[in-house]
Amino acid sequence: MTTDAATVTSPDRITWAMSELFSHTGGPALIGATTGSSRVTLTWEDRQQADFTLSWLRDHCPCTECRHTTTRERLYIPLELPEAAPAAHLEDGNLVLTWADDHVSPFDAGWLRQRQAGQPTGDAVPARRPWAEDFAPARVAHADFVQDAAGERQWLTALLRDGLVLLEDGPLADEEVSRLAERIGPLRATNFGARFDVRSKPNPNNAAYTAIGLPLHTDLPNWRQPPDIQLLYCLENGAEGGESTFTDGFAAAEALRERSPEAFRLLSETPIDFRFQDDTQDIAWRAPILTLDHDGQLLEVRFNNWIRDSLRLPLDQADAWYRAYIEFWHLVHDPSMRLEFSLQPGEMIAFDNRRVLHGRNAFNPNSGRRHLQGTYLDLDLLESRLRVLARST
C-alpha cells in the first residue's frame, strides 16, 4: 500500500557524502520516491526504477548517529525492523527519509544507484582469468612500479587477474624484494622468516635450498592458512639450468573436472595430511588438494608432493585417490599448460601461491652462482592497495 509519495521534475543534482571513500559522484538525479509498507520505490531521471527494503535503508543510514564520523564504521544496530513507512522527500535530486521516531536518513542518488539489486559492485579488483594456450605474463618495469601509480596498478591488476606477473630492470640490491613488498603491506612471516634466500646451502631443511629439480607445487600447504602471494627477486643466476616453471593450477583443475569428474570430486572432497618437520618445527594441517567455495568454484590448490604426510584413508579409498592424484599430476606437468623461463638478475616474479604452481629445473651449483630472495604477502593487502590506487584516479 502506498503511504507517501514525492516527485520533482528537474532537480539540481548535488552529491551528498555517504560516510565512505568509494566514489559515487555523477549519475542521474532522483525524480520520484514512493514508500510502502516494506519498501521504497525510487525513480531516477532516466526513468530507471529500483526497490529498496525499509530495513536495508534504515541499516544503511549514513548520518553521524549511525556512522562514526572518522572511522566510517556502522554504529546503528539493526535489532528491530521498521514497523512504519518513513516519509520521503527529494532534495538536490537525492533522497531524504524521516522515520516514525523522527530520525532522518539522507541518501545520495548516485550511491543508491550503485547499490540497487543486480548492480555490479564496481570493484577495482579484476576477476581471475584462466591462462590461454599462448599466455605470457605481463611485464612491468621496476621504475614504473616504484615511480608511477599507473605502473603499480598495472602490476597489481595483472597479478590478481592472471596469478603471475614479472617486474623487470630492477637494481641488484640486497633486500629489494622486501622494499617492493612493503609498498603493498607487511611481509607475511613463516617458519622460514619474513624474507628468505633461495640458494643451495649445506644441511638444508627444504628442497628449495638444494640444487635438485623441484616439481610443480604450492608452498606451505601444511599451514592452516598458506601464504597467498609469493615474490621471488633474482639477484644472481649464472648457473647452468635452474629454469623456473609455472602452471595455472585452476586451469589444470578445471580440465580435470571436465575430463574426470570423479577424480575431481575425490581431490576436492578428500582431506589429506600435509606436514613439515625439522629440528625446531612440526607444522601440520589436513585439507583436500582442491578447495571449492559454496558455489563449487575453486578457491585454492594445495599441491606439494614432498610434504604430503602419511595417507590416512580407508583401504577401499586409497587406490582411487592415488589414481586421481596421478591424473592431476600429469595435467599440471603437461608441457602445453606449463611456462618455463630463466629469471634474469634484476627480475622479480610474483604469483598467487594458492592458484599458480611453481617449480624449477635442476641446476649445477658448480657452474655459477644462483641467488633469489623471496617473501610472501597477503592477498587482502594487494586487493586493498589496488582499491586505494583506483580511488586516486
C-alpha positions, 0 to 999 in steps of 0.5 A: 500500500502506498503511504507517501509519495514525492516527485520533482521534475528537474532537480539540481543534482548535488552529491551528498557524502555517504560516510565512505571513500568509494566514489559515487559522484555523477549519475542521474538525479532522483525524480520520484520516491514512493514508500510502502509498507516494506519498501521504497520505490525510487525513480531516477531521471532516466526513468530507471526504477529500483526497490529498496527494503525499509530495513536495508535503508534504515541499516544503511543510514549514513548520518553521524548517529549511525556512522562514526564520523572518522572511522566510517564504521556502522554504529546503528544496530539493526535489532528491530525492523521498521514497523512504519513507512518513513516519509520521503522527500527529494532534495538536490535530486537525492533522497531524504527519509524521516522515520516514525521516531523522527530520525532522518536518513539522507541518501545520495542518488548516485550511491543508491544507484550503485547499490540497487539489486543486480548492480555490479559492485564496481570493484577495482579488483579484476576477476581471475582469468584462466591462462590461454594456450599462448599466455605470457605474463605481463611485464612491468618495469621496476621504475614504473612500479616504484615511480608511477601509480599507473605502473603499480596498478598495472602490476597489481591488476595483472597479478590478481587477474592472471596469478603471475606477473614479472617486474623487470630492470630492477637494481641488484640490491640486497633486500629489494624484494622486501622494499617492493613488498612493503609498498603493498603491506607487511611481509607475511612471516613463516617458519622460514622468516619474513624474507628468505634466500633461495640458494643451495646451502649445506644441511638444508631443511627444504628442497628449495635450498638444494640444487635438485629439480623441484616439481610443480607445487604450492608452498606451505600447504601444511599451514592452516592458512598458506601464504597467498602471494609469493615474490621471488627477486633474482639477484644472481643466476649464472648457473647452468639450468635452474629454469623456473616453471609455472602452471595455472593450477585452476586451469589444470583443475578445471580440465580435470573436472571436465575430463574426470569428474570423479577424480575431481570430486575425490581431490576436492572432497578428500582431506589429506595430511600435509606436514613439515618437520625439522629440528625446531618445527612440526607444522601440520594441517589436513585439507583436500588438494582442491578447495571449492567455495559454496558455489563449487568454484575453486578457491585454492590448490594445495599441491606439494608432493614432498610434504604430503604426510602419511595417507590416512584413508580407508583401504577401499579409498586409497587406490582411487585417490592415488589414481586421481592424484596421478591424473592431476599430476600429469595435467599440471606437468603437461608441457602445453599448460606449463611456462618455463623461463630463466629469471634474469638478475634484476627480475622479480616474479610474483604469483598467487601461491594458492592458484599458480604452481611453481617449480624449477629445473635442476641446476649445477651449483658448480657452474655459477652462482644462483641467488633469489630472495623471496617473501610472501604477502597477503592477498587482502593487502594487494586487493586493498592497495589496488582499491586505494590506487583506483580511488586516486584516479 
